[in-house]
Amino acid sequence: MSPSTPHRRFAAAILGTAAMFAACTEAEPLGVEGRELSTDAVIATSVVPDLGQCSNLQAPAGTRLVSQTYARGVQIYRWDGAAWVFVAPSARLSADAQGKSKVGAHYAGPTWESNSGSKVVAAVIDRCTPDAGAIPWLSLGAVSSQGPGIFHRVTFIQRLNTTGGNAPSAPGSFVGQMTEVPYTAEYYFYRN
């Protein structure tokens, strides 16, 4: 065996992986890191969210992870005269943590909508607050899901690894005042 053989095998493995991703077209749904994953691919990539002390947010038995997105945006609040009341999120969804590859948007509902038009609306099932300085982590159950695309047939969502987004601690200046608080999060989407 020549010294360069292991390097050739490594290069062949890299090229094979690149070819696999290149074979995916824009018409295909996007998922983890921008690509939809089969069950085998999820296992192979070891994408399992670390729930830490929030085991109550575990995905239901029988579901499989099909997509992960990163959100960067704001949590919108309105002053009601006594407290800041949550209104809605407004965030850009990306396939990468740096936010360079937009795959959709997150807005009131709560709703997640992909660039391809697939959409899922969900309701909170449970929450956990591992960091008091950030909005809670959530588990959400889908209320409706439309396709085709990454959110088609999604049944369960986790909001994890949040930063920021808490309501202001200072009171508002007038009733009806709106404020936007920056936040980031990771969303994990599952199907049965």
C-alpha positions in Angstrom: 0.0 0.0 0.0 1.4 3.4 -1.0 1.5 6.2 1.5 -1.0 8.2 -0.5 -3.7 5.4 -0.5 -5.4 6.5 2.8 -5.5 10.0 1.4 -7.1 8.8 -1.8 -9.7 6.9 0.2 -10.5 10.0 2.3 -10.7 12.1 -0.9 -13.0 9.5 -2.5 -15.2 9.5 0.6 -15.4 13.3 0.5 -16.2 13.3 -3.2 -18.9 10.6 -2.7 -20.5 12.8 0.0 -20.3 15.8 -2.2 -21.9 13.9 -5.1 -24.7 12.8 -2.8 -25.5 16.4 -1.8 -25.1 17.6 -5.4 -27.7 15.1 -6.5 -30.2 16.9 -4.3 -32.1 19.5 -6.4 -33.7 22.7 -5.2 -37.1 21.0 -5.7 -36.3 18.6 -2.9 -37.3 19.5 0.6 -34.5 20.9 2.8 -33.7 19.6 6.2 -30.8 19.2 8.6 -28.1 21.6 7.4 -30.5 22.4 4.5 -31.3 18.8 3.4 -34.1 16.5 4.3 -32.8 13.4 6.0 -33.8 9.8 5.8 -33.8 7.9 9.1 -30.4 6.3 8.2 -28.9 9.8 7.4 -30.1 11.1 10.8 -28.4 8.3 12.6 -25.3 8.7 10.4 -25.0 12.4 11.1 -25.6 11.9 14.8 -27.9 15.0 14.9 -29.5 14.4 18.3 -30.4 17.6 20.2 -28.8 17.8 23.7 -31.7 18.5 26.0 -29.6 18.8 29.1 -31.9 19.3 32.1 -34.9 19.7 29.7 -35.8 16.0 29.2 -39.5 17.0 29.4 -39.0 18.3 25.8 -38.1 14.9 24.4 -39.6 14.1 21.0 -42.4 11.5 21.1 -41.7 7.9 20.5 -42.1 6.9 16.9 -41.1 10.3 15.4 -38.0 10.9 13.4 -35.9 14.1 13.0 -36.3 15.4 9.5 -35.0 19.0 9.7 -33.0 21.4 11.8 -33.0 25.2 11.3 -31.3 28.1 13.0 -33.4 31.2 13.7 -32.2 34.8 14.1 -34.8 37.5 14.6 -36.9 39.2 17.3 -39.6 38.5 19.8 -42.2 41.2 19.6 -43.9 42.5 22.8 -46.7 45.1 23.5 -47.0 47.1 26.7 -50.5 46.7 28.2 -50.1 49.2 31.0 -49.0 46.6 33.5 -46.7 44.2 31.7 -45.1 43.4 28.4 -47.4 40.9 26.5 -45.9 38.6 23.9 -47.3 39.3 20.4 -45.3 37.2 17.9 -41.9 36.1 16.7 -40.3 37.4 13.5 -37.2 35.5 12.4 -35.2 34.3 9.4 -34.6 30.5 9.3 -31.3 29.3 8.0 -29.7 26.0 7.3 -26.4 27.1 8.9 -25.7 28.7 12.3 -24.1 31.7 10.6 -27.4 32.5 8.8 -25.9 32.5 5.4 -28.4 30.2 3.7 -32.0 31.3 4.2 -34.5 28.4 4.1 -37.6 30.2 5.4 -39.3 32.4 8.0 -40.8 32.1 11.4 -43.8 34.4 12.4 -47.1 34.6 14.3 -49.1 31.4 14.8 -46.4 30.3 15.7 -45.7 29.5 12.0 -42.6 28.2 10.2 -42.7 28.7 6.4 -40.1 27.4 4.0 -38.9 29.1 0.8 -40.7 26.4 -1.1 -44.0 27.3 0.6 -44.4 24.4 3.0 -45.7 25.6 6.3 -46.3 24.2 9.8 -48.4 25.9 12.6 -47.9 24.6 16.1 -49.0 25.0 19.7 -46.9 24.8 22.8 -46.9 21.5 24.7 -44.2 22.1 27.3 -41.5 24.5 28.3 -38.1 24.5 30.1 -35.9 27.4 31.1 -32.3 26.4 31.4 -31.2 30.0 31.1 -33.2 32.8 32.8 -31.5 35.3 30.5 -33.2 33.7 27.4 -36.7 32.8 26.3 -37.7 29.2 27.3 -37.0 26.1 25.3 -40.2 24.6 24.0 -41.8 21.4 22.7 -44.6 22.1 20.2 -47.2 19.9 18.5 -48.2 20.7 15.0 -51.8 22.0 14.5 -51.5 22.0 10.7 -48.9 21.2 8.2 -48.8 21.9 4.4 -46.4 20.9 1.7 -44.5 20.1 -0.3 -41.2 21.0 1.4 -39.3 20.7 4.7 -42.4 21.3 6.9 -44.8 19.0 5.1 -46.2 16.4 7.5 -44.2 17.8 10.5 -45.9 16.7 13.7 -43.5 17.9 16.5 -41.1 20.8 17.0 -38.4 21.6 19.6 -37.1 25.2 20.2 -33.7 24.8 21.8 -30.5 26.6 22.5 -32.1 30.0 22.8 -30.4 33.3 23.4 -32.1 36.6 24.3 -35.7 37.3 23.5 -37.0 38.0 27.0 -39.5 40.8 27.5 -37.9 44.0 28.7 -37.6 44.4 32.5 -38.4 48.2 32.4 -42.0 49.2 32.0 -43.3 50.7 28.7 -43.9 54.4 28.2 -47.5 54.1 27.1 -50.2 51.5 26.5 -49.8 49.8 23.2 -46.0 50.5 22.9 -44.3 47.8 20.8 -40.8 46.6 21.2 -38.7 44.0 19.4 -36.1 42.0 21.4 -33.4 40.1 19.4 -33.2 36.3 19.9 -31.6 33.2 18.3 -32.8 29.6 18.6 -32.5 26.2 17.0 -35.6 24.5 15.7 -35.8 20.7 15.3 -38.7 19.3 13.2 -40.0 15.7 13.4 -42.5 13.5 11.6 -44.2 10.2 12.5 
